[in-house]
Amino acid sequence: QGAVVIGEPGTGKTHLIMRLAKELLKVNRLVFIRQPNNPDAVIYHIYSRILESLVEKVPENNYTQLENLLANSFGKIIKEVAEKKNTQKDKYIFDSIKNNPLDIYTILGAEGTQKKREYWHYIEKITLEYWLNNYSAASYAKQIVKGIIKYCSYSDLNYKRIVTRWLAADELAPEELTKIGLDGWHEEISKESFSLEAISVLSKLSLLDEPIIMVFDQLEGLGLPYNQQLLLNFGEAIKEIFTYVPNSLIILNLFPDRWQQFKHIFNNSIIERISSHQIYLKKLDRHQLKQILQLKTKTIGVDVVNLFTEDELADILSGNSIRTVLNRAASYYRSKIYQIPLPESPQLSTLNTEEAILKRLELLEDRFNRFQQVFSNLASAF
């Protein structure tokens, strides 16, 4: 599936996606991918970023995302195998991990023991059998699966780093390859083809667990004139991922003007894939911005109207985005609490002299109207 989240800077695009991931994913298999810079290595850039994320630890259980992926996927595979073969070894592994798949890393033998080596060799055998029965053994897929299993079989961080470099298609020294028991890649390997295959392998393993959510963020630079070839190659790379990578959600975070530009440059086959879902984040009105600010001030036990004066609140809420409003409110707070000088309002500092005067007149008029309302209320009370 594809989705485009469209909104002006500071409207909450990234925040929305983080909330989405928290709702959908137990182990947060979420990858943020920044703008690529090399038009000849766009897919490799995407894969490298995915790999970087997958070898980071999940705070909830202190295992990497890749370890979570293999444990949960293999748990489903061994269940299927145990039901068919009903051997003692298969049943023992299944019973050992059925309550918590992550137990695969602790109960199948201590580090460096023959027992652990034998069990992990068996895990590799069963997983590769499953792969060959369900997918093609062509290209690099089988080797990539072996590399993922090797990575997860090690507790030693040094071994894990070597395998991570191998999974990134780096050239390793012969002694390093011997150390991890994997073959080196050929010098003529196409890193773009390899990367597409690797992303596809990860997504197919994810079919047994949770989807991969790929978020392409900070893409504004792709629209610059000197990046036209990079933009075209990026579009083709996204098209390839949609074709070969199942069980994934691909999200593009874009400003409205960039999305319009992309629609004119990419062909329909790319646009239709990317924009099967379009989410427009509208600019919030003053009342909504004040509600958000109120939620933030509640965290320190203060009501927004007690924390800021009417004039300060008018200045704060003149911001054109959530981020601008919160940043301006933070500046006022620091000024009050820590006596840090208040910076000039960003809304005014970016305007020329005439625009700045008009903006200040608008603020004065708004304050005058508020004063009239307060005065009227007081007069009614008396």
Phi, psi and chi 1 to 4 in degrees:
 res  aa     phi    psi   chi1   chi2   chi3   chi4
   1 GLN       -  151.1  -66.2  -73.9  -48.4      -
   2 GLY  -125.8  151.0      -      -      -      -
   3 ALA  -149.1  142.8      -      -      -      -
   4 VAL  -115.5  124.5 -177.5      -      -      -
   5 VAL  -104.1  117.2  179.0      -      -      -
   6 ILE  -116.2  127.7  -56.2  154.5      -      -
   7 GLY  -172.9  156.9      -      -      -      -
   8 GLU   -67.7  162.2  -62.2  -69.5  -10.4      -
   9 PRO   -55.7  134.4  -22.7   31.4      -      -
  10 GLY    84.4    8.3      -      -      -      -
  11 THR   -87.8   -2.7   50.0      -      -      -
  12 GLY   102.2   24.6      -      -      -      -
  13 LYS   -62.8  -51.0  -62.2 -174.4  -66.5  -63.7
  14 THR   -66.9  -40.0  -58.4      -      -      -
  15 HIS   -60.2  -42.9 -179.5   82.1      -      -
  16 LEU   -59.1  -43.0  176.3   67.3      -      -
  17 ILE   -68.8  -38.0  -69.8  165.2      -      -
  18 MET   -63.0  -38.9  -66.3  -62.9  -73.6      -
  19 ARG   -65.2  -40.0  -68.2  -73.4  -67.6  -88.3
  20 LEU   -59.4  -47.5  166.7   73.2      -      -
  21 ALA   -62.3  -40.4      -      -      -      -
  22 LYS   -62.9  -35.9 -170.8  174.3 -179.6 -179.1
  23 GLU   -71.6  -37.4  -69.9  -70.1  -33.6      -
  24 LEU   -95.2  -32.0  -67.1 -179.4      -      -
  25 LEU  -113.5  134.3  -57.2  176.5      -      -
  26 LYS   -76.9  -38.5  -67.6  178.8 -177.4  176.0
  27 VAL  -113.7   17.3  -67.0      -      -      -
  28 ASN    56.6   50.8 -162.4   29.9      -      -
  29 ARG   -77.7   72.9 -166.9  159.0  -58.2  128.8
  30 LEU  -123.9  131.3  174.8   70.9      -      -
  31 VAL  -125.4  122.5 -176.9      -      -      -
  32 PHE   -96.1  125.4  -83.1   86.1      -      -
  33 ILE  -118.5  117.9  -58.3  166.2      -      -
  34 ARG   -79.1  174.0  -61.4  178.9  -62.0  -85.3
  35 GLN   -59.9  129.7  174.1 -168.2  -47.5      -
  36 PRO   -71.8  161.8   25.2  -31.9      -      -
  37 ASN  -120.7  -18.2  -65.2  -49.2      -      -
  38 ASN  -107.9  114.0 -177.1   -8.0      -      -
  39 PRO   -63.8  -18.5   18.1  -28.3      -      -
  40 ASP   -93.6    0.6  -62.2  -38.4      -      -
  41 ALA  -142.6   44.5      -      -      -      -
  42 VAL   -69.4  -46.8  174.8      -      -      -
  43 ILE   -68.2  -35.7  -60.0  178.5      -      -
  44 TYR   -64.5  -38.4 -177.1   68.0      -      -
  45 HIS   -60.6  -44.3  167.9   84.6      -      -
  46 ILE   -63.5  -46.5  -65.7  168.9      -      -
  47 TYR   -64.4  -41.4  169.8   58.7      -      -
  48 SER   -59.6  -40.9  -61.9      -      -      -
  49 ARG   -68.5  -38.6 -172.8   66.4 -169.5   97.0
  50 ILE   -62.1  -45.4  -69.0  172.2      -      -
  51 LEU   -63.1  -42.3 -172.8   59.3      -      -
  52 GLU   -56.2  -42.6  -75.5  174.0   19.2      -
  53 SER   -70.2  -40.0  -66.5      -      -      -
  54 LEU   -69.6  -22.7  -68.1 -177.5      -      -
  55 VAL   -94.6    7.7  -62.6      -      -      -
  56 GLU   -86.8  149.2  -68.9  175.0    2.6      -
  57 LYS   -79.0  145.0  -70.6 -170.7  174.8 -178.2
  58 VAL   -87.3  121.0  175.5      -      -      -
  59 PRO   -56.4  -32.2  -23.5   32.7      -      -
  60 GLU   -64.5  -30.0  -73.4   80.0    3.1      -
  61 ASN  -135.3   -1.9   54.2   45.2      -      -
  62 ASN    67.9   16.5 -148.7   33.7      -      -
  63 TYR  -106.3  154.0  -73.6   99.4      -      -
  64 THR   -69.9  161.9   66.3      -      -      -
  65 GLN   -60.4  -35.5  -68.3 -165.1   54.8      -
  66 LEU   -66.5  -39.3 -161.5   53.8      -      -
  67 GLU   -66.1  -39.4  -72.2  168.0  -34.3      -
  68 ASN   -62.6  -43.2  -83.8  -87.5      -      -
  69 LEU   -61.1  -49.7  169.3   60.8      -      -
  70 LEU   -65.0  -44.1 -179.3   72.1      -      -
  71 ALA   -59.8  -47.3      -      -      -      -
  72 ASN   -69.9  -39.2  -71.1  -56.4      -      -
  73 SER   -68.7  -45.0  -61.5      -      -      -
  74 PHE   -66.1  -32.8 -178.2   74.0      -      -
  75 GLY   -55.9  -40.9      -      -      -      -
  76 LYS   -70.5  -38.8  -53.4  -79.5  176.0   50.7
  77 ILE   -65.4  -47.9  -66.1  170.5      -      -
  78 ILE   -67.7  -29.8 -163.3   63.6      -      -
  79 LYS   -62.8  -44.9  179.4 -177.5  178.9 -176.5
  80 GLU   -62.9  -43.1 -175.4 -179.7  -49.9      -
  81 VAL   -66.7  -43.6  170.8      -      -      -
  82 ALA   -61.8  -37.4      -      -      -      -
  83 GLU   -69.3  -31.1  -71.6  171.7   -9.6      -
  84 LYS   -83.7  -51.8  -74.7 -179.3 -179.6  177.0
  85 LYS   -82.4  -40.1  -68.8 -174.2  175.8  179.8
  86 ASN    58.3   35.6 -158.9   28.9      -      -
  87 THR   -84.2  162.5   66.9      -      -      -
  88 GLN   -64.7  -41.0 -171.7  174.0   -7.7      -
  89 LYS   -65.0  -45.6  179.7  177.3  -80.5 -170.7
  90 ASP   -62.7  -42.5  -65.3  -43.6      -      -
  91 LYS   -64.8  -38.8 -169.5  173.0 -176.6  -54.7
  92 TYR   -64.3  -45.8  171.4   72.6      -      -
  93 ILE   -62.8  -45.7  -62.5  175.5      -      -
  94 PHE   -61.9  -46.6  173.9   67.9      -      -
  95 ASP   -63.1  -31.9  -71.4  -18.3      -      -
  96 SER   -71.7  -28.7  -60.6      -      -      -
  97 ILE  -117.3    2.0   64.9  174.2      -      -
  98 LYS   -65.9  -30.8   65.6 -179.5  178.2 -178.5
  99 ASN   -81.6  -33.6  -67.4  -33.7      -      -
 100 ASN  -149.3  103.1 -178.2    8.0      -      -
 101 PRO   -55.3  -27.1  -25.5   34.5      -      -
 102 LEU   -69.5  -12.2  -69.1  170.1      -      -
 103 ASP   -63.8  -14.0  -74.2  -18.2      -      -
 104 ILE   -57.7  -24.1 -164.6  172.2      -      -
 105 TYR   -90.0   -3.3  -59.3  115.9      -      -
 106 THR  -126.5  -26.2   56.4      -      -      -
 107 ILE  -106.7    1.9   63.9  175.9      -      -
 108 LEU  -102.7   28.3  -62.0 -178.9      -      -
 109 GLY   116.8  148.3      -      -      -      -
 110 ALA   -76.0  158.8      -      -      -      -
 111 GLU   -57.4  131.2 -176.9   70.3   14.2      -
 112 GLY    84.3   -0.8      -      -      -      -
 113 THR   -88.0  156.2   62.7      -      -      -
 114 GLN   -63.0  -36.2 -176.9   63.9   24.5      -
 115 LYS   -59.4  -45.9  178.9 -176.6  177.0 -177.1
 116 LYS   -65.0  -42.2 -178.2  172.6 -178.3  177.6
 117 ARG   -59.7  -42.3  -77.4 -167.7  -68.8  -89.7
 118 GLU   -66.1  -42.8  -72.4  177.0   -2.9      -
 119 TYR   -65.2  -42.6  -90.0  115.6      -      -
 120 TRP   -70.4  -30.5  -83.6   95.9      -      -
 121 HIS   -64.3  -38.5  179.2   73.4      -      -
 122 TYR   -69.6  -39.3 -172.0   68.3      -      -
 123 ILE   -59.5  -43.6  -71.8  169.1      -      -
 124 GLU   -60.8  -44.6 -179.8 -178.6  -51.1      -
 125 LYS   -61.0  -48.9  176.6  175.6  177.2  -69.6
 126 ILE   -64.9  -42.0  -68.6  -62.6      -      -
 127 THR   -66.3  -41.8  -52.2      -      -      -
 128 LEU   -67.0  -36.3  -70.2  174.3      -      -
 129 GLU   -62.0  -44.3  -77.4  178.4    6.4      -
 130 TYR   -60.4  -43.6  165.9   84.0      -      -
 131 TRP   -62.8  -45.5 -170.7  -92.0      -      -
 132 LEU   -66.8  -30.4  -65.5  173.6      -      -
 133 ASN   -75.8  -23.0  -71.5  -25.9      -      -
 134 ASN  -112.8  -23.4  -71.3  -84.8      -      -
 135 TYR  -137.5  170.6  -55.2  106.9      -      -
 136 SER   -76.1  148.2  169.2      -      -      -
 137 ALA   -93.8    7.0      -      -      -      -
 138 ALA   -69.5  165.7      -      -      -      -
 139 SER    59.5 -139.6 -166.8      -      -      -
 140 TYR   -98.9    0.6  -47.3  105.8      -      -
 141 ALA   -58.0  -48.9      -      -      -      -
 142 LYS   -60.5  -42.9 -174.9  179.1  174.3 -178.0
 143 GLN   -64.8  -38.4  -72.8  -63.5  101.9      -
 144 ILE   -64.7  -41.4  -67.1  166.6      -      -
 145 VAL   -59.5  -43.9  172.7      -      -      -
 146 LYS   -60.4  -41.0  -76.2 -175.4   68.2  173.6
 147 GLY   -64.4  -39.6      -      -      -      -
 148 ILE   -63.2  -43.6  -68.4  170.1      -      -
 149 ILE   -64.2  -40.6  -64.1  167.5      -      -
 150 LYS   -60.6  -45.4  -79.0  -74.7 -175.4 -176.5
 151 TYR   -56.7  -46.2  172.6   89.8      -      -
 152 CYS   -74.0  -21.0  -65.6      -      -      -
 153 SER   -77.1  -18.9   70.7      -      -      -
 154 TYR   -94.2  142.0  -67.9  123.9      -      -
 155 SER   -98.4  -27.9  -58.3      -      -      -
 156 ASP   -67.8  122.9 -172.0  -64.4      -      -
 157 LEU   -63.2  -32.6  -70.9  178.5      -      -
 158 ASN   -64.4  -43.0 -174.9   46.6      -      -
 159 TYR   -63.6  -41.3  -82.2   81.8      -      -
 160 LYS   -62.3  -39.5  -78.1 -175.7  175.5  -65.6
 161 ARG   -65.0  -39.6  -70.3 -169.4 -170.4  100.7
 162 ILE   -63.7  -44.9  -64.2  172.1      -      -
 163 VAL   -66.4  -35.5 -179.2      -      -      -
 164 THR   -61.5  -42.3  -58.8      -      -      -
 165 ARG   -63.2  -39.0  -72.7  170.5   49.7 -145.3
 166 TRP   -63.5  -42.8 -175.8   90.9      -      -
 167 LEU   -66.2  -22.0  -75.3  169.2      -      -
 168 ALA   -86.8    7.8      -      -      -      -
 169 ALA    66.6   24.0      -      -      -      -
 170 ASP   -73.8  154.9  -73.0   -9.0      -      -
 171 GLU   -84.2  122.3 -173.5  176.4  -17.9      -
 172 LEU  -103.7  154.5  -59.8 -175.8      -      -
 173 ALA   -70.1  151.7      -      -      -      -
 174 PRO   -53.1  -40.0  -26.4   33.9      -      -
 175 GLU   -67.3  -31.5   58.6  -89.2   19.8      -
 176 GLU   -69.7  -40.7  -69.5  176.6  -46.8      -
 177 LEU   -63.7  -40.8  -66.9  169.4      -      -
 178 THR   -63.2  -39.7  -58.3      -      -      -
 179 LYS   -60.4  -39.3 -163.8  172.6 -174.5  178.4
 180 ILE  -101.4   -3.8   59.0  175.0      -      -
 181 GLY    69.0   35.5      -      -      -      -
 182 LEU  -126.1  153.0  -68.6  168.4      -      -
 183 ASP   -82.7  149.5  -62.5  -35.1      -      -
 184 GLY   -76.9  161.7      -      -      -      -
 185 TRP   -83.6  148.7  -58.0  109.0      -      -
 186 HIS   -69.2  148.2  -59.6  -62.1      -      -
 187 GLU   -61.7  -30.9  -71.4 -176.4    6.8      -
 188 GLU   -85.7   10.2   64.4  -86.3   13.6      -
 189 ILE   -57.7  136.3 -176.4  174.9      -      -
 190 SER   -86.5  112.3  164.3      -      -      -
 191 LYS   -66.2  -28.0  -75.4 -161.1  170.9 -177.0
 192 GLU   -68.7  -46.4  -71.0  -67.2  -88.4      -
 193 SER   -65.0  -42.6  -62.0      -      -      -
 194 PHE   -60.0  -44.9  168.7   85.0      -      -
 195 SER   -65.2  -41.0  -61.0      -      -      -
 196 LEU   -63.2  -40.8 -174.6   60.2      -      -
 197 GLU   -64.4  -41.5 -171.8   76.5   45.5      -
 198 ALA   -65.4  -42.8      -      -      -      -
 199 ILE   -62.4  -39.8  -61.3  170.0      -      -
 200 SER   -63.3  -41.3  179.3      -      -      -
 201 VAL   -61.1  -47.2  166.8      -      -      -
 202 LEU   -59.8  -41.1  -69.6  166.5      -      -
 203 SER   -70.5  -34.4   69.1      -      -      -
 204 LYS   -69.8  -37.9  -73.1  169.0 -178.7  172.2
 205 LEU   -64.2  -33.9  -74.0  174.3      -      -
 206 SER   -68.7  -18.6  -67.1      -      -      -
 207 LEU   -58.8  -25.1  -76.9  166.3      -      -
 208 LEU   -88.5   -1.0  -63.5  164.5      -      -
 209 ASP  -139.5 -113.8 -173.2   25.2      -      -
 210 GLU  -114.3  153.5  -64.6 -178.2  -22.7      -
 211 PRO   -69.5  161.2   26.2  -34.5      -      -
 212 ILE   -94.9  128.1  -65.4  175.3      -      -
 213 ILE  -105.0  115.7  -61.4  179.9      -      -
 214 MET  -105.6  119.5  -72.7 -178.5  -93.4      -
 215 VAL  -111.8  118.4 -177.6      -      -      -
 216 PHE   -95.7  113.5  -69.0   86.9      -      -
 217 ASP  -123.8  161.9 -154.6   -1.1      -      -
 218 GLN    55.9   49.9  -59.5  175.3   12.7      -
 219 LEU   -97.6    5.6  -59.8  177.8      -      -
 220 GLU   -58.9  -33.5  -75.9   63.1   43.2      -
 221 GLY   -64.4  -20.5      -      -      -      -
 222 LEU   -64.6  -22.6  -71.7  175.8      -      -
 223 GLY   -84.4   -3.1      -      -      -      -
 224 LEU   -72.6  148.0  -61.8  173.4      -      -
 225 PRO   -54.0  -41.4  -24.9   33.0      -      -
 226 TYR   -74.6   -5.6   58.8   81.4      -      -
 227 ASN  -105.6   20.2  -84.7  -24.3      -      -
 228 GLN   -61.9  -43.6 -179.1  145.9    5.7      -
 229 GLN   -66.2  -38.7 -170.9   58.0   53.1      -
 230 LEU   -61.4  -41.5  179.7   60.5      -      -
 231 LEU   -63.6  -44.5  176.1   58.5      -      -
 232 LEU   -62.4  -43.0  -69.1  170.6      -      -
 233 ASN   -67.8  -34.7  -70.0    3.3      -      -
 234 PHE   -62.5  -44.6  173.7   77.6      -      -
 235 GLY   -59.2  -43.4      -      -      -      -
 236 GLU   -66.4  -36.9  -70.5  -60.5  -40.2      -
 237 ALA   -63.9  -43.6      -      -      -      -
 238 ILE   -61.9  -40.2  -64.6  -63.0      -      -
 239 LYS   -60.7  -42.8 -178.4  179.8  174.1 -179.0
 240 GLU   -63.0  -41.6  -68.9  -75.5  -75.2      -
 241 ILE   -64.6  -41.6  -70.7  173.2      -      -
 242 PHE   -60.7  -34.8  -90.6  106.6      -      -
 243 THR   -75.5  -40.3  -56.5      -      -      -
 244 TYR  -109.0   -4.9  -66.2  103.4      -      -
 245 VAL  -117.6  102.1  178.8      -      -      -
 246 PRO   -81.3  173.0   30.4  -33.4      -      -
 247 ASN    53.6   48.0 -162.0   34.4      -      -
 248 SER  -143.1  152.2   59.3      -      -      -
 249 LEU  -115.8  122.4  173.3   61.3      -      -
 250 ILE  -110.3  117.0  -62.4  168.0      -      -
 251 ILE  -116.3  132.8  -58.7  174.0      -      -
 252 LEU  -110.2  124.9  -91.4   65.2      -      -
 253 ASN   -93.1  118.5  -92.0   -2.4      -      -
 254 LEU  -140.7  149.4  -69.1  171.5      -      -
 255 PHE   -74.6  151.8  -62.0  160.1      -      -
 256 PRO   -55.4  -42.2  -26.5   35.0      -      -
 257 ASP   -67.5  -34.5   58.1  -22.7      -      -
 258 ARG   -69.3  -38.6  -81.4  -68.2 -179.2 -101.5
 259 TRP   -62.6  -40.9  174.4 -128.0      -      -
 260 GLN   -63.0  -39.3  -67.7  -57.1  -41.6      -
 261 GLN   -65.2  -45.6 -178.8 -173.8   10.2      -
 262 PHE   -61.1  -37.7  -73.0    8.5      -      -
 263 LYS   -65.2  -28.7  -75.7 -162.3  -68.3 -174.4
 264 HIS   -82.3  -22.8  -76.2  103.5      -      -
 265 ILE   -95.3  -45.6  -68.6  174.5      -      -
 266 PHE   -73.0  149.8  -67.1  153.0      -      -
 267 ASN   -80.1  168.6   61.5   48.2      -      -
 268 ASN   -61.0  -33.1  -75.2  -21.3      -      -
 269 SER   -62.4  -30.9   63.6      -      -      -
 270 ILE   -81.2  -47.8  -60.8  171.0      -      -
 271 ILE   -59.5  -43.5  -68.0  -62.5      -      -
 272 GLU   -63.7  -35.4  -72.8  168.8    2.8      -
 273 ARG   -71.2  -47.4  -75.6  174.9  165.6   89.2
 274 ILE   -63.5  -42.4  -67.6  172.7      -      -
 275 SER  -106.2   35.4   61.2      -      -      -
 276 SER   -62.1  -23.5   51.6      -      -      -
 277 HIS  -132.2  131.8  -56.8  -80.1      -      -
 278 GLN  -124.2  125.4  -64.3 -174.5   48.1      -
 279 ILE  -118.9  114.9  -61.2   96.0      -      -
 280 TYR   -99.2  122.2  -74.9   84.1      -      -
 281 LEU   -94.4  109.8  -60.6 -174.1      -      -
 282 LYS   -77.3  154.6  -64.2  178.6 -178.7  177.6
 283 LYS   -67.0  133.2 -178.5  179.6  175.9 -178.8
 284 LEU   -78.2  149.0  -58.9 -174.3      -      -
 285 ASP   -83.4  175.7   60.6   32.3      -      -
 286 ARG   -59.7  -40.7 -174.3 -171.9 -175.9   91.6
 287 HIS   -63.7  -42.5  175.7   68.0      -      -
 288 GLN   -66.7  -39.8  -68.2  167.5  -40.4      -
 289 LEU   -63.0  -38.8  -70.2  169.3      -      -
 290 LYS   -66.5  -36.3 -172.6  174.7  179.8  179.9
 291 GLN   -62.9  -42.2  -75.9 -178.7  -53.4      -
 292 ILE   -64.3  -43.0  -69.6  173.6      -      -
 293 LEU   -62.2  -38.8 -172.0   58.6      -      -
 294 GLN   -61.5  -41.4 -178.2   76.9  -74.4      -
 295 LEU   -61.2  -40.0  -74.0  172.3      -      -
 296 LYS   -67.8  -42.2  -75.4  -70.9 -175.3 -178.1
 297 THR   -70.9  -24.0   57.1      -      -      -
 298 LYS   -64.3  -26.7  -83.4 -175.6  178.7  178.8
 299 THR   -65.3  -21.3   62.5      -      -      -
 300 ILE  -107.9   13.0   56.7  170.0      -      -
 301 GLY    72.8   28.5      -      -      -      -
 302 VAL  -129.2  140.1 -179.6      -      -      -
 303 ASP   -79.9  141.5 -168.2  -77.4      -      -
 304 VAL   -59.4  -34.5   66.6      -      -      -
 305 VAL   -74.6  -19.1  -64.7      -      -      -
 306 ASN   -88.2  -24.0  -65.2  -32.3      -      -
 307 LEU   -82.6  -37.0 -176.5   58.5      -      -
 308 PHE  -121.0  147.3  -56.8  115.3      -      -
 309 THR   -74.9  170.4   67.4      -      -      -
 310 GLU   -61.3  -42.1  -75.6  -69.1  -31.3      -
 311 ASP   -64.1  -44.2  -74.9   -7.8      -      -
 312 GLU   -62.7  -42.2  -69.8  167.3  -12.6      -
 313 LEU   -64.2  -38.9 -153.0   50.2      -      -
 314 ALA   -62.2  -42.9      -      -      -      -
 315 ASP   -64.1  -45.8 -178.7   29.8      -      -
 316 ILE   -60.5  -47.9  -69.3  166.6      -      -
 317 LEU   -79.1   -0.1  -65.3  175.0      -      -
 318 SER   -78.8   -7.6   66.9      -      -      -
 319 GLY   -62.7  151.3      -      -      -      -
 320 ASN   -99.1    9.8   58.4    4.8      -      -
 321 SER  -153.6  163.5   72.7      -      -      -
 322 ILE   -58.5  -46.0  -59.8  168.7      -      -
 323 ARG   -61.4  -44.4 -177.6 -170.8  -59.8  137.7
 324 THR   -61.4  -44.0  -55.3      -      -      -
 325 VAL   -63.0  -47.2  166.2      -      -      -
 326 LEU   -66.3  -39.2  -66.2  179.3      -      -
 327 ASN   -65.3  -40.6  -74.3  -14.5      -      -
 328 ARG   -67.4  -40.4 -171.5   62.1  176.0  165.3
 329 ALA   -62.5  -39.4      -      -      -      -
 330 ALA   -63.2  -38.1      -      -      -      -
 331 SER   -63.6  -43.5  -65.0      -      -      -
 332 TYR   -63.0  -41.0  -89.8  107.1      -      -
 333 TYR   -62.8  -45.7  179.9   78.9      -      -
 334 ARG   -63.7  -35.0  -74.0 -168.5  -69.1  -91.6
 335 SER   -65.1  -41.3  174.4      -      -      -
 336 LYS   -72.7  -44.3  -69.9  171.0  179.7  -70.4
 337 ILE   -85.5  -40.8  -55.6  -58.5      -      -
 338 TYR  -114.8    5.6  -56.0  112.1      -      -
 339 GLN    57.1   32.8  -71.8   74.3   53.0      -
 340 ILE   -82.5  126.6  -63.4  173.1      -      -
 341 PRO   -53.5  139.6  -24.5   33.5      -      -
 342 LEU   -78.6  123.7 -175.8   69.9      -      -
 343 PRO   -70.2  160.3   24.2  -31.4      -      -
 344 GLU   -63.3  144.9 -176.0  179.3   -2.8      -
 345 SER   -57.4  125.1  173.5      -      -      -
 346 PRO   -61.1  -27.5   19.8  -30.2      -      -
 347 GLN   -66.5  -32.7  -73.4   73.3   46.3      -
 348 LEU   -89.7  -34.5  -59.3  179.4      -      -
 349 SER   -67.8  -24.0   62.1      -      -      -
 350 THR   -89.9   -2.1   56.8      -      -      -
 351 LEU   -98.0  154.0  -58.0  175.1      -      -
 352 ASN   -76.1  177.5   61.4   37.7      -      -
 353 THR   -58.7  -48.3  -54.4      -      -      -
 354 GLU   -63.1  -44.9 -175.8  178.6   -7.9      -
 355 GLU   -63.4  -38.8  -69.9  173.0  -37.4      -
 356 ALA   -63.2  -41.4      -      -      -      -
 357 ILE   -63.1  -45.1  -68.6  169.3      -      -
 358 LEU   -62.0  -39.7  -70.8  171.8      -      -
 359 LYS   -64.9  -41.3 -171.8   67.1  178.4  177.0
 360 ARG   -67.4  -35.7  -73.3 -172.3  173.1   94.8
 361 LEU   -63.4  -39.6  -75.6  172.8      -      -
 362 GLU   -61.1  -43.3  -72.7  176.5   12.6      -
 363 LEU   -63.8  -42.2  -70.7  173.0      -      -
 364 LEU   -64.1  -41.3  -73.4  169.6      -      -
 365 GLU   -63.2  -41.3 -176.7 -179.8    4.7      -
 366 ASP   -63.2  -42.3 -179.9   72.7      -      -
 367 ARG   -66.9  -39.0  -69.8  167.1 -169.4  169.2
 368 PHE   -62.6  -42.6  179.3   72.8      -      -
 369 ASN   -62.3  -39.9  -69.5  -24.2      -      -
 370 ARG   -65.1  -41.8  -73.0  168.4  175.7  -88.4
 371 PHE   -61.7  -42.3  173.1   76.9      -      -
 372 GLN   -59.7  -41.2  -82.6 -168.7  -43.7      -
 373 GLN   -65.1  -44.5 -176.5   62.3   49.4      -
 374 VAL   -61.7  -45.1  171.1      -      -      -
 375 PHE   -60.9  -42.1 -175.1   78.5      -      -
 376 SER   -62.9  -41.7  175.4      -      -      -
 377 ASN   -64.0  -40.9  -68.9  -19.3      -      -
 378 LEU   -64.1  -42.9  -74.4  170.3      -      -
 379 ALA   -62.4  -39.3      -      -      -      -
 380 SER   -65.8  -37.4  -60.8      -      -      -
 381 ALA   -65.7  -37.1      -      -      -      -
 382 PHE   -81.2      -  -76.4  106.3      -      -
